[in-house]
Amino acid sequence: LTVIHLSIENALEKLEATSSPETVTRKLKDSLTEISNITSIVDRFRNFARRSSEEIVGEIELKAVGERIVKLLNESARRARIILHLNDMDKLPPVYLNEKDMEQLFFALADNAVQAADGKKSRELIINGAIKNEYIELSFSDNCGGIAPENIDKIFEPFFTTKPKGQGTGLGLCIVQSIVSRAGGKIRVESKLKTRI
């Protein structure tokens, strides 16, 4: 990819130095953008795989993880007119997991709701913690419009996204599913007018 990127940059310099057609220049610039997107996706996979192989686990408080992510997303949530709530997280016991994985999980699921909020009317995301049958259950429920029935079975597939071109990689939920599986958990989705994961 780096070689291709440099070749296109060199071609662009030569084209811009001459009076070549604008369409060729535009197409080459589009190619550079696409290569950058691909490189970003590959880097995300590489970083995720590297962290997984060097996994550091320890005792963590899910409430503290949730609070950090809510604080991190506060400004973008305000602009999107979505309120982020943490419910009953203080009832959860400490867990022995990879903290960075949990941060990534919370971020991906909360950010999906923020991205789905249109900013036209007030929305909310409720992140709820509970203990059920000796398992910890985390649910992320929003009222941002839901997922189309035909997409429910695809949302955990790598590169699947319903976002406009250039706005999503389609990796967030795929990585979330991998984190949950490695932790020995299960993930399910319910979606009608609201989405619950």
N, C-alpha and C positions, 0 to 999 in steps of 0.2 A: 504493500500500500504506500509506503514511503517513497519508493522509486516512482510509482505512478504519479503520486502527488507532485514530486519534483519535476517530472517530465511535463505535466500539465502546466505547472507554474512557468517553466521555461518557454513552452509554446505560447502561453499568454503574453509573456514579455515580448516575444518576437512579433506576435500579432498586433499588440498595442503599439509597437514601434513603427509598424507599417500601417497603412490605412485599410486593414482587412475588415470584412463585414462584421457588424455588431452581433449578428446572430451566432456566429462562431465563437466570439468572445464570451457571449452570455452562456452558451452551452458548456464551454470549458469551465467557466466560473461555477455553474451548477454542478459539474462533475467534481470540482474541488470540494464543494459543500457536502456532496454525498459521500465522498471519501472520508471527510472529517467525521461525518455521522457514523460511518462504519467503524472507523478507528476508535471512536468513543465507545461504541457498543462492545467491540473486542476488548478494550481496556477494562470495561466494567466486568465482563465475564472473567478476565484474567485476574483482576483484583479479588473478585468473589471466590474464585477457585483457590487463590493463594491463601486467603484468610481461612478458608475451610480446611486447608491442609495444615495450617498452623494454628488450629483452633485452640483458643484459651478460654477455658470455662471457669466460672467462679460464682460465688453467691451474689445474686443481684435482687434489687427491689424493683418490681415491674412498675410500681407507682412512680418511682423516681425517673425511670426511663420514659414513661408516658408524659410526665411533667416537662422533661427536657425537650421532647419532640413538640409538644403543644406550644411551648415558649418559642421554639425555633420557627414554627409555622404561623405564629401569632399575626405577624404583619400581612403575610399573603392571605391568611384567612379573613382578616379584617377587610382587605380590598375586595375579596370575593363574597363578602357578606355571609360568611358561615361562622357559627360559633362552635368551638371545640370543647366538649365536656368530658371530664374523667369521672366516672361513677364507681364507687365501691372498690377502688383499687387498693385502699388501705386495709381491706379485709383479706388481701392475698398474702400468703406466706412468702418468704424469700425463696427464690428458685436458683438452681445450679445450672446456669446456661452461659452461652457466649453473649456478653453484654452488647458488643457491636452488632451481632446478628439481631438482637432484640430491638436495638435502635433502628436498624434498617427496616425491620418488619413494621414497627410502629410508624416510621416515617412514610414508607411506601403506601400503607393503607390509609393513613390520615391525609397524605398529599393527594391521593386519588380523589378523595371527597372534596378537598379544596379545589382541585382542578375541575371537578364536575359541577361545582357551584357556579352559576352564571353571573352572579353579582346583581341580578335584577331584583331578586327578593331575598329576604332573610332565610338562611338554611341552618341546619345544625348537624354535627357529627357527635354521636355519643359513643365513647369508648368505655365499655363496661367490663368489670372483672367479677368473676364468681367462682365458687368451688362446687363442682358437680361430680358426684361419685368418685371422690378422691382425685379428680383432675381439675386443673385450673382451666377455666374457659374465659377467653377474651373475645368480646364481640365489638365490632365496629359497625355502627348503624347510622346511616345518613338518610336525608330526605331530598337528595339532589337529583331525583329523576329515575333512578334505577338502571338496570342493565337489560337490554333487549333480550327476549327469550332465546333468539337464535344465537346469541353471543355467550350465553351462560357457560356452555361446555368448552368454550375456546379461551376464556380469560386467563387461564394459567399456562397457555401455550407460549413458548418463547416467540417474541416479536409480534404477538397479536396486540393490536391497539385500535381503539375507536377514535383516537385523537386525530386532528388534522395532520397532514404530512409535515414532518419536521418538528412536531410538538411532543412526540412520545416515542420511546424505544420499544415498548412492549415487553420490557424485562422485569418491571417491578413486581408484578404478581407471580411471575415464574420464580423469581428469587425468594419471595415470601413462602411459596409452597415448598421450596427446597429447604428453607430454614425450619419450617414447621415439621417436615418429614424427618430431618436430622435430629430434631429435639424429641422425636417419638410421638409427635402429635398428629392431629388430623385437622383438615380445613374444609369448610363447606360454605356455600354461598346460597342465600335466599334473596330473591329480588322481585318485587312487584312495583309499587309506587316508591318503596324505599329499598335500600340495599343493606344487607346485613352479612358480614363476613366473620 
